[in-house]
Amino acid sequence: MINKRIQRLREQMRERRMDAYLIPTSDFHQSEYVGEYFKCRQFITGFTGTAGTALVTMDQAFLWTDGRYFVQAEKQLSGTEVKLCRMGDPGVPTIEEFLREALPQDGVLGVDGRTISCEFGETLTTFLHAKNISLACKEDLVGLLWEDRPALSAEPVWILEDKYSGVTSPEKIKMLRRDMRHAGADATF
């Protein structure tokens, strides 16, 4: 099932002329512990740990994870084409290093841009600049394949009480405005 999903992802990549597709664990807020809707990396690889990044190229699939998950990942990836990249082990490249070596000149790396930070997007762009590799970040290709994908959470939000946050909302706004003045900023997001 995992290998078939990867093949279907490659079909989507081929249609869009992507050489690789990156699938982080995070949601739109860069959370490590994501809701069911955001478990795209798990859907594609079968790995259920809370930390890891998948990368699918036209002929290989990889999962980078840290030492907390080596044993679990080894078991869950067994029988699939996904290769485990043990972060921190000697000889294991970072994702950026791997991409720089593996992607062709003028290649395209796809990713759902909503699931990576601006900083990581800029890091990727800078890292891949030497080979003129572009970042295609406007489509959730895994979402196109995931037919029974759970719905986004519709749970109501709640305000964290001051006794837990330590500072009231008006105090936080006052501190933010002070910091903005010091930075010479007129507005912030």
BAZA-14449 format. One line per 3 residues: number of its first residue (from 0); for each residue x, z, y of N, C-alpha, C, CB. Coordinates in Angstrom, 2 decimals. Last residue first. Glycine has a CB too. Example, Ala and Ser with C-alpha at 12.3 -4.5 7.8 and 13.67 -1.06 7.14 Angstrom:
1 = 12.85/7.08/-2.25/13.67/7.14/-1.06/12.90/7.87/0.03/14.08/5.72/-0.60; 13.19/7.80/-5.69/12.30/7.80/-4.50/13.20/7.80/-3.30/11.31/9.05/-4.47 $
# end
This chain:
188 = 2.83/12.16/40.88/1.85/11.97/39.81/1.93/13.14/38.87/2.08/10.64/39.06; 3.05/12.75/44.42/3.59/12.85/43.06/2.46/12.59/42.08/4.24/14.24/42.81; 4.09/12.13/47.82/3.09/12.19/46.75/3.80/12.32/45.42/2.16/10.93/46.76 $
185 = 6.22/12.29/49.50/4.87/12.36/50.09/3.78/12.52/49.04/4.59/11.10/50.91; 9.37/13.93/49.30/8.31/13.14/48.67/6.98/13.35/49.38/8.19/13.50/47.19; 11.65/15.36/49.83/11.26/14.30/50.77/10.16/13.41/50.22/12.46/13.44/51.12 $
182 = 12.29/17.52/48.37/12.73/16.22/47.83/12.40/15.07/48.78/12.08/15.96/46.47; 11.06/19.52/49.78/12.52/19.56/49.64/13.08/18.21/49.17/12.91/20.67/48.65; 8.40/18.73/49.39/8.97/18.73/50.74/10.48/18.71/50.66/8.49/19.96/51.53 $
179 = 8.20/19.17/46.62/8.05/17.81/47.16/8.65/17.71/48.55/6.55/17.40/47.20; 8.42/21.94/46.48/9.46/21.11/45.87/9.40/19.67/46.37/9.32/21.12/44.35; 6.03/22.60/47.80/7.31/23.05/48.34/8.44/22.16/47.79/7.57/24.55/47.98 $
176 = 4.17/21.50/46.01/4.26/20.97/47.37/5.57/21.37/48.04/3.07/21.45/48.22; 4.66/23.19/43.81/4.88/21.75/43.71/5.04/21.13/45.08/3.73/21.08/42.95; 3.86/25.67/44.81/5.26/25.46/44.40/5.59/23.97/44.33/5.52/26.13/43.05 $
173 = 1.12/25.11/45.20/1.94/25.52/46.34/3.43/25.28/46.02/1.68/27.01/46.69; 0.34/24.64/42.57/0.23/23.56/43.56/1.10/23.86/44.77/-1.24/23.36/44.00; 0.77/27.19/41.48/1.51/26.03/40.97/1.50/24.89/41.97/0.92/25.56/39.62 $
170 = -1.12/28.66/42.92/0.31/28.97/43.07/1.17/27.80/42.59/0.67/30.26/42.30; -3.55/27.52/41.99/-3.16/27.38/43.41/-1.68/27.69/43.66/-4.02/28.31/44.26; -3.28/28.32/39.19/-3.25/26.91/39.60/-2.91/26.75/41.07/-4.59/26.24/39.30 $
167 = -1.07/31.14/38.68/-2.38/30.55/38.93/-2.22/29.08/39.33/-3.14/31.33/40.03; 1.13/31.86/36.03/0.98/31.47/37.43/-0.40/30.83/37.59/2.12/30.49/37.88; 1.05/32.45/33.33/1.92/33.23/34.18/1.77/32.96/35.67/3.30/33.00/33.80 $
164 = -0.37/31.43/31.23/0.47/30.50/31.97/1.41/31.23/32.93/-0.39/29.52/32.74; -1.74/33.69/30.30/-0.87/32.94/29.40/0.09/32.03/30.15/-1.72/32.10/28.44; -3.13/34.65/32.44/-2.36/35.64/31.66/-1.43/34.95/30.66/-3.32/36.59/30.92 $
161 = -4.55/32.43/33.33/-3.35/32.85/34.05/-2.50/33.82/33.26/-3.73/33.47/35.38; -5.67/30.31/30.62/-5.81/31.46/31.50/-4.47/31.87/32.11/-6.41/32.63/30.73; -6.00/26.92/30.64/-5.21/28.00/30.09/-5.25/29.16/31.08/-3.75/27.55/29.81 $
158 = -9.02/25.33/30.43/-7.99/25.80/31.34/-7.30/26.99/30.70/-8.60/26.19/32.73; -9.72/22.69/28.16/-9.94/24.04/28.65/-8.77/24.41/29.55/-10.10/25.05/27.48; -11.61/19.79/27.19/-10.38/20.44/27.65/-10.72/21.85/28.10/-9.71/19.63/28.80 $
155 = -13.50/19.01/24.21/-13.41/19.35/25.63/-12.06/19.99/25.96/-14.56/20.29/26.04; -12.73/16.30/22.00/-12.87/17.74/22.24/-12.75/18.03/23.72/-11.81/18.53/21.44; -12.42/13.85/21.04/-13.40/13.98/22.13/-13.66/15.46/22.43/-14.73/13.27/21.76 $
152 = -9.64/11.98/19.92/-10.31/13.27/20.04/-11.26/13.26/21.23/-9.28/14.40/20.17; -10.20/8.69/18.69/-9.52/9.59/19.62/-10.32/10.88/19.71/-9.36/8.94/21.03; -10.94/8.26/15.19/-11.24/8.12/16.62/-10.36/9.05/17.43/-12.74/8.41/16.89 $
149 = -8.76/6.97/12.62/-9.60/8.03/13.19/-9.82/7.80/14.69/-8.97/9.41/12.95; -8.93/3.70/11.28/-8.21/4.63/12.14/-9.16/5.70/12.69/-7.53/3.88/13.29; -9.46/1.78/9.40/-10.24/3.02/9.37/-9.55/4.12/10.19/-10.43/3.49/7.92 $
146 = -7.61/-0.29/10.03/-9.06/-0.54/10.06/-9.89/0.73/10.08/-9.46/-1.38/8.88; -4.90/-0.99/11.46/-5.45/0.26/10.95/-6.97/0.24/11.07/-4.87/1.48/11.71; -3.96/-3.20/12.81/-4.01/-3.23/11.35/-4.82/-2.08/10.75/-2.61/-3.20/10.79 $
143 = -3.95/-2.59/15.47/-4.64/-3.82/15.06/-4.84/-3.87/13.55/-3.86/-5.05/15.52; -2.31/-0.36/15.54/-3.75/-0.19/15.76/-4.55/-1.41/15.35/-4.01/0.12/17.20; 0.15/-1.58/15.34/-0.32/-0.79/14.21/-1.84/-0.59/14.33/0.41/0.59/14.15 $
140 = 0.39/-2.75/17.87/0.22/-3.61/16.69/-0.26/-2.83/15.48/1.53/-4.29/16.37; -0.48/-2.32/20.83/-0.42/-1.38/19.71/-0.67/-2.20/18.44/-1.47/-0.20/19.87; 1.25/-3.87/23.54/0.29/-3.92/22.42/0.59/-2.87/21.37/0.31/-5.29/21.79 $
137 = 3.18/-3.89/25.50/1.79/-3.88/25.93/0.77/-3.87/24.79/1.53/-5.06/26.78; 5.96/-4.23/25.40/5.39/-2.88/25.25/3.91/-2.80/25.62/6.16/-1.92/26.09; 8.78/-5.68/24.60/7.36/-6.05/24.66/6.57/-4.78/24.37/7.00/-7.21/23.62 $
134 = 11.83/-6.02/26.02/10.94/-5.00/25.47/9.51/-5.46/25.69/11.20/-3.60/26.13; 14.51/-8.29/25.19/13.42/-7.81/26.03/12.54/-6.83/25.25/12.58/-8.98/26.54; 17.95/-8.66/25.30/16.80/-8.34/24.44/15.70/-7.75/25.32/17.20/-7.34/23.30 $
131 = 20.49/-9.43/26.15/19.29/-10.00/26.77/18.05/-9.82/25.90/19.51/-11.48/27.06; 22.58/-8.04/25.26/22.16/-9.15/24.42/20.88/-9.81/24.94/21.95/-8.67/22.98; 22.81/-6.11/27.25/23.97/-6.95/26.95/23.60/-8.16/26.10/25.04/-6.14/26.25 $
128 = 20.39/-4.63/27.15/20.62/-5.62/28.20/21.75/-6.60/27.86/20.95/-4.92/29.50; 19.93/-2.53/25.53/19.78/-3.86/24.94/20.08/-4.99/25.92/18.37/-4.02/24.41; 20.25/-0.31/27.16/21.06/-0.41/25.94/21.05/-1.84/25.40/20.55/0.57/24.88 $
125 = 18.25/-0.72/29.09/19.66/-0.71/29.47/20.55/-0.97/28.27/20.04/0.64/30.11; 15.96/-0.52/27.46/16.20/-1.73/28.26/17.67/-1.83/28.64/15.32/-1.73/29.53; 16.25/2.10/26.44/16.24/0.94/25.55/16.59/-0.33/26.32/14.86/0.79/24.88 $
122 = 16.08/3.54/28.86/17.27/3.64/28.01/17.36/2.44/27.08/17.25/4.96/27.19; 13.49/2.87/29.66/14.63/2.45/30.49/15.93/2.51/29.70/14.74/3.33/31.74; 12.09/4.12/27.57/11.95/2.69/27.80/13.11/2.14/28.62/10.64/2.39/28.51 $
119 = 12.84/6.78/28.03/13.28/6.12/26.80/13.16/4.60/26.93/12.46/6.63/25.60; 11.58/7.13/30.58/13.02/7.32/30.43/13.54/6.62/29.17/13.36/8.82/30.37; 8.93/6.82/29.97/9.55/5.86/30.87/11.07/5.92/30.71/9.14/6.13/32.35 $
116 = 8.35/7.46/26.48/8.51/7.89/27.87/9.13/6.76/28.68/9.38/9.17/27.96; 5.94/5.86/24.38/7.33/6.21/24.71/7.38/6.63/26.17/8.30/5.02/24.44; 3.35/5.09/24.06/3.85/6.16/23.19/5.33/6.47/23.39/3.61/5.78/21.75 $
113 = 2.72/2.94/25.56/2.04/4.20/25.90/2.60/5.37/25.12/0.55/4.08/25.66; 3.94/0.76/24.41/4.57/1.41/25.55/3.93/2.72/25.97/4.57/0.49/26.69; 4.44/0.12/21.28/3.28/0.50/22.10/3.84/1.34/23.24/2.17/1.28/21.26 $
110 = 6.91/-2.40/21.00/6.56/-0.99/20.91/5.28/-0.79/21.72/7.72/-0.05/21.43; 9.33/-4.89/20.07/7.98/-4.47/20.39/7.79/-2.99/20.20/6.98/-5.22/19.56; 11.98/-6.72/21.21/11.63/-5.47/20.55/10.24/-5.08/21.02/12.67/-4.34/20.87 $
107 = 13.41/-9.86/20.88/12.28/-9.10/21.44/12.03/-7.87/20.55/10.99/-9.99/21.54; 16.54/-11.54/21.80/15.48/-11.07/20.91/14.39/-10.30/21.65/16.06/-10.20/19.84; 18.84/-12.57/22.91/17.54/-12.99/23.47/16.36/-12.57/22.59/17.53/-14.51/23.65 $
104 = 20.59/-12.11/19.88/20.67/-12.45/21.31/19.31/-13.00/21.75/21.82/-13.50/21.58; 18.83/-10.05/17.48/19.56/-11.23/17.91/19.64/-11.34/19.43/18.92/-12.48/17.33; 19.43/-6.68/16.37/18.57/-7.68/17.03/19.40/-8.85/17.52/17.81/-7.04/18.20 $
101 = 21.50/-5.05/15.33/20.62/-5.81/14.44/19.81/-6.91/15.13/19.69/-4.88/13.76; 22.91/-3.76/17.42/23.62/-4.54/16.41/22.70/-5.50/15.66/24.29/-3.61/15.42; 20.90/-2.57/18.92/21.89/-3.42/19.60/22.64/-4.30/18.60/22.89/-2.55/20.38 $
98 = 19.62/-1.07/16.94/18.93/-2.19/17.59/19.93/-3.14/18.25/17.94/-1.68/18.64; 21.58/0.87/16.37/21.12/-0.05/15.33/20.49/-1.29/15.96/20.12/0.65/14.41; 21.75/2.20/18.82/22.92/1.51/18.28/22.51/0.48/17.24/23.91/2.51/17.68 $
95 = 19.11/3.24/18.96/19.61/2.31/19.99/20.80/1.51/19.48/19.99/3.07/21.26; 19.07/4.94/16.75/18.15/3.80/16.81/18.65/2.77/17.80/16.73/4.27/17.20; 22.45/5.62/15.72/21.21/5.97/16.42/20.31/4.74/16.40/21.50/6.44/17.90 $
92 = 23.79/5.15/12.37/23.68/4.83/13.80/22.41/5.43/14.41/23.70/3.30/14.01; 25.59/7.05/10.24/24.21/6.67/10.51/24.08/6.39/12.01/23.20/7.79/10.06; 28.16/8.02/9.91/27.91/6.61/9.63/26.49/6.15/9.88/28.26/6.33/8.23 $
89 = 27.17/11.30/9.10/28.25/10.36/9.42/27.87/8.93/9.03/29.55/10.78/8.71; 23.92/12.29/10.25/24.87/12.10/9.16/25.95/11.11/9.58/24.14/11.61/7.88; 22.17/12.19/12.40/23.27/13.15/12.44/24.26/13.02/11.31/22.73/14.51/12.44 $
86 = 19.40/11.19/10.49/19.98/11.41/11.82/21.06/12.48/11.75/18.89/11.81/12.83; 19.26/9.16/7.97/19.42/10.60/8.15/20.17/10.86/9.46/20.17/11.23/6.94; 16.99/6.88/7.35/18.19/7.02/8.18/18.29/8.49/8.55/18.15/6.10/9.46 $
83 = 15.55/5.46/4.54/15.73/6.68/5.32/17.06/6.64/6.06/15.65/7.92/4.41; 13.69/2.47/4.38/14.97/3.14/4.14/15.09/4.34/5.07/16.17/2.16/4.36; 10.86/1.24/2.84/11.37/1.96/4.00/12.63/2.73/3.62/10.30/2.92/4.56 $
80 = 9.61/0.09/0.72/10.82/-0.58/1.21/11.47/0.14/2.37/10.48/-1.99/1.62; 8.71/2.66/-1.64/8.43/1.76/-0.52/9.73/1.08/-0.12/7.81/2.54/0.70; 9.54/4.40/-3.56/8.63/3.34/-3.98/8.22/2.40/-2.86/7.41/3.94/-4.59 $
77 = 9.83/7.09/-1.32/10.13/6.57/-2.65/9.08/5.53/-3.05/10.18/7.71/-3.69; 9.04/8.37/0.91/9.42/6.96/1.07/9.72/6.30/-0.27/10.63/6.84/1.98; 8.62/10.97/0.04/7.48/10.20/0.53/7.79/8.72/0.72/7.01/10.77/1.84 $
74 = 11.23/11.82/-0.74/10.12/11.77/-1.70/9.01/10.84/-1.23/9.56/13.17/-1.92; 12.63/11.58/1.70/13.13/10.92/0.48/12.00/10.76/-0.53/14.30/11.71/-0.14; 11.15/13.31/3.33/11.14/11.86/3.59/11.60/11.09/2.35/12.05/11.53/4.78 $
71 = 11.77/15.82/2.18/10.39/15.34/2.24/10.35/13.83/2.41/9.64/16.02/3.39; 14.56/15.88/2.65/14.03/15.98/1.28/12.60/15.41/1.24/14.04/17.46/0.79; 14.72/15.63/5.52/15.41/14.71/4.61/14.80/14.71/3.21/16.89/15.08/4.52 $
68 = 13.67/17.23/7.55/12.76/16.39/6.76/13.43/15.48/5.75/11.96/15.56/7.67; 15.55/18.54/9.00/14.40/19.32/8.53/13.58/18.55/7.50/13.51/19.71/9.71; 17.36/16.58/9.87/17.63/17.34/8.66/16.49/18.18/8.14/18.77/18.20/8.89 $
65 = 15.26/13.88/11.22/16.33/14.87/11.24/16.37/15.69/9.95/16.18/15.79/12.44; 14.84/10.31/10.82/14.34/11.67/10.96/15.52/12.63/10.86/13.26/11.99/9.87; 13.96/6.98/10.90/14.95/7.95/11.36/14.26/9.30/11.43/15.57/7.54/12.74 $
62 = 13.22/4.52/8.66/12.68/5.75/9.25/13.86/6.63/9.61/11.70/6.49/8.26; 12.77/0.95/8.40/13.58/2.16/8.47/12.77/3.32/9.01/14.83/1.93/9.33; 12.75/-2.21/6.82/11.99/-1.15/7.47/12.78/0.14/7.34/10.55/-1.00/6.85 $
59 = 13.47/-5.77/7.05/13.76/-4.41/6.64/12.84/-3.43/7.37/15.24/-4.07/6.91; 12.86/-8.27/8.08/13.26/-8.19/6.67/13.61/-6.79/6.18/14.43/-9.08/6.46; 12.00/-8.03/10.67/11.36/-9.07/9.85/11.78/-9.00/8.38/11.70/-10.44/10.41 $
56 = 11.77/-4.46/11.04/12.30/-5.76/11.42/11.64/-6.78/10.51/13.88/-5.81/11.31; 10.53/-1.46/12.16/10.29/-2.55/11.21/10.89/-3.82/11.81/8.76/-2.73/10.91; 11.11/1.90/12.37/11.48/0.61/12.93/11.28/-0.43/11.84/12.96/0.61/13.46 $
53 = 9.93/5.16/13.21/10.02/4.02/12.29/10.44/2.78/13.06/8.67/3.78/11.55; 11.01/8.40/13.68/10.73/7.12/14.32/10.92/6.02/13.29/11.64/6.90/15.56; 10.03/11.86/13.64/10.62/10.67/13.06/10.22/9.45/13.84/10.22/10.53/11.61 $
50 = 8.33/14.77/12.87/9.38/14.17/13.69/9.97/12.97/12.96/10.49/15.20/14.02; 6.51/15.80/11.09/6.13/15.74/12.51/7.18/15.11/13.40/5.82/17.10/13.00; 5.93/13.99/7.98/6.60/14.97/8.84/6.25/14.77/10.30/8.11/14.89/8.65 $
47 = 4.87/12.01/6.35/3.94/12.89/7.06/4.60/13.95/7.93/3.06/13.56/6.07; 5.33/8.65/5.61/6.03/9.91/5.89/5.16/10.78/6.79/7.41/9.64/6.55; 4.14/6.21/5.44/3.74/7.21/4.46/4.40/8.56/4.68/4.05/6.72/3.09 $
44 = 4.59/4.15/7.31/5.66/4.53/6.37/5.21/5.45/5.24/6.75/5.20/7.12; 2.19/3.62/8.74/3.06/2.52/8.33/4.05/2.92/7.24/3.82/1.98/9.53; 1.06/6.17/9.13/0.27/5.09/8.54/1.16/3.98/7.99/-0.70/4.52/9.59 $
41 = 3.14/7.50/10.48/2.72/7.95/9.16/1.95/6.85/8.44/1.86/9.23/9.26; 3.09/6.09/12.86/4.31/6.10/12.06/4.01/6.53/10.64/5.37/7.02/12.69; 0.47/6.73/13.74/0.83/5.35/13.40/2.08/5.28/12.53/1.04/4.53/14.67 $
38 = -1.19/8.94/14.45/-0.27/9.00/13.33/0.09/7.60/12.81/-0.87/9.84/12.21; -3.12/9.22/16.43/-1.77/8.80/16.82/-0.76/8.79/15.67/-1.26/9.71/17.90; -5.44/10.20/15.32/-5.46/8.86/15.90/-4.05/8.33/16.13/-6.23/8.87/17.22 $
35 = -4.82/12.91/14.72/-4.93/11.91/13.65/-4.86/10.47/14.17/-6.22/12.11/12.89; -2.50/14.17/17.22/-3.79/14.10/16.55/-3.81/12.94/15.55/-4.91/13.94/17.57; 0.89/15.42/16.88/-0.11/14.49/17.37/-1.40/14.58/16.57/0.43/13.07/17.32 $
32 = 3.46/17.04/17.94/2.36/17.33/17.03/1.14/16.55/17.51/2.05/18.88/16.96; 4.91/16.02/20.04/5.46/15.89/18.70/4.36/16.10/17.67/6.62/16.88/18.47; 3.75/14.11/22.83/3.65/15.28/21.96/4.33/15.00/20.61/2.18/15.66/21.75 $
29 = 3.59/12.24/24.87/4.90/12.54/24.28/4.88/13.80/23.43/5.93/12.69/25.37; 1.11/11.41/25.50/1.65/12.51/26.30/2.99/12.99/25.77/0.67/13.67/26.33; 0.22/9.57/23.72/0.34/9.13/25.10/0.94/10.19/26.02/-1.02/8.72/25.62 $
26 = 2.32/10.69/20.98/1.06/10.18/21.52/1.29/9.76/22.97/-0.08/11.25/21.41; 5.13/10.04/18.68/4.41/10.64/19.81/3.09/9.96/20.15/5.28/10.61/21.00; 6.71/8.85/16.77/5.71/9.81/16.33/4.75/10.19/17.45/6.39/11.06/15.80 $
23 = 7.20/5.26/17.24/7.56/6.68/17.36/6.44/7.57/16.84/7.87/7.05/18.83; 8.08/2.34/16.10/6.89/3.19/15.98/7.32/4.66/16.05/6.11/2.89/14.65; 9.03/-0.92/17.00/9.38/0.50/16.99/8.11/1.34/16.98/10.27/0.85/18.19 $
20 = 9.77/-3.95/15.57/8.70/-3.15/16.17/9.02/-1.68/15.93/7.30/-3.52/15.57; 11.58/-7.03/16.07/11.46/-5.68/15.53/10.32/-4.96/16.24/12.80/-4.88/15.68; 11.16/-9.52/17.08/12.17/-9.38/16.04/12.11/-8.02/15.36/13.54/-9.60/16.62 $
17 = 8.23/-11.29/17.89/8.99/-10.04/17.97/9.96/-9.98/16.80/8.05/-8.81/17.97; 6.33/-13.34/18.24/7.77/-13.62/18.32/8.61/-12.37/18.57/8.03/-14.63/19.42; 3.77/-12.90/17.62/4.17/-12.54/18.98/5.67/-12.76/19.23/3.82/-11.09/19.26 $
14 = 3.61/-13.60/14.95/2.72/-14.27/15.90/3.16/-14.05/17.34/1.29/-13.78/15.72; 5.41/-11.68/13.94/5.76/-13.10/13.90/4.91/-13.90/14.91/5.57/-13.67/12.48; 3.93/-9.33/14.22/5.19/-9.50/14.95/5.56/-10.97/15.04/6.33/-8.71/14.26 $
11 = 1.88/-9.81/12.39/1.55/-9.62/13.82/2.80/-9.83/14.68/0.97/-8.20/14.06; 3.45/-9.90/10.08/2.65/-11.08/10.47/2.28/-11.00/11.96/1.36/-11.18/9.60; 4.43/-7.31/10.04/5.36/-8.42/10.27/4.61/-9.70/10.65/6.21/-8.66/9.02 $
8 = 2.09/-5.95/9.36/2.71/-5.73/10.67/3.66/-6.87/11.01/3.46/-4.38/10.70; 1.83/-6.87/6.75/0.80/-7.23/7.74/1.31/-7.01/9.17/-0.48/-6.40/7.52; 4.08/-5.63/5.63/3.99/-7.09/5.64/2.95/-7.57/6.67/3.63/-7.62/4.24 $
5 = 3.33/-2.96/5.94/4.51/-3.45/6.64/4.48/-4.97/6.72/5.81/-2.98/5.93; 1.16/-2.91/4.20/0.95/-2.63/5.63/2.13/-3.18/6.45/0.79/-1.11/5.88; 2.49/-3.36/1.80/1.51/-4.35/2.28/1.24/-4.16/3.76/0.20/-4.25/1.48 $
2 = 4.02/-1.02/1.60/4.71/-2.31/1.73/3.76/-3.41/2.23/5.33/-2.72/0.40; 1.93/0.84/1.30/2.81/0.91/2.46/3.49/-0.45/2.67/3.87/2.03/2.29; 0.82/0.00/-1.19/0.00/0.00/0.00/0.87/0.00/1.26/-0.94/1.21/-0.01 $
# end
